Amino acid sequence: MTKPSRVLLIGVFAGLGGVLFAQGSRPSVDDSPQSALITELRTLRADIQQLAGAAIRTQLLVARLELQEQRVLSAARQLAETQTALAAVQGAIAGERGRVRQLEEAGTRATSQGRVAINQAIADAGIQIEHQQMKEADLRQREKELLRAVDDAQIRWTDFSDRLDAIERSLWADASRSPN
């Protein structure tokens, strides 16, 4: 059952409950047909009260489900951003390592003054690589945390969804058992 049809079903039950509650109770009469009617009316009111309670629980669960869905999406978005940043850092590390290889090759052909400048450039590249590797380690840790957060949020979302399904099944089971 889709969310709009659930909400419509809840609205119908709540409206029916409001009408019956507005009628109030009437004094009992000793006549058998009227007594049976009053008993039936009380039974209907009890059923409507039960449905109204289910409607309130369902509305709360739907709100929690939507909130949890937002949490899942937020955590997933943060995870994607972290993975993008991680890929960029890994690309920067690879680029610096390629630059070091080129500098080392150039150093074999350079004069002694050129080798000093190349060695300094290699040292600078090494420092950049170290900084990027620290950044990579931080991003990997953040990625692990976000993966756990996404998993936890999805588990909670599934729990709320399962609870809504259980309420829906109980409503349909109650409706199929009622004599009409």
QUILINHU-V97869 format. One record per helix or strand of 3 or more residues. SS is the DSSP state (~ for helix, > for strand). FROM is the first residue (numbers start at 0). TO is the last residue. If there is no record, write none. Layout:
ss = (SS:SS)
from = (FROM:FROM)
to = (TO:TO)
This chain:
ss = (~:~:~)
from = (2:31:111)
to = (22:108:176)
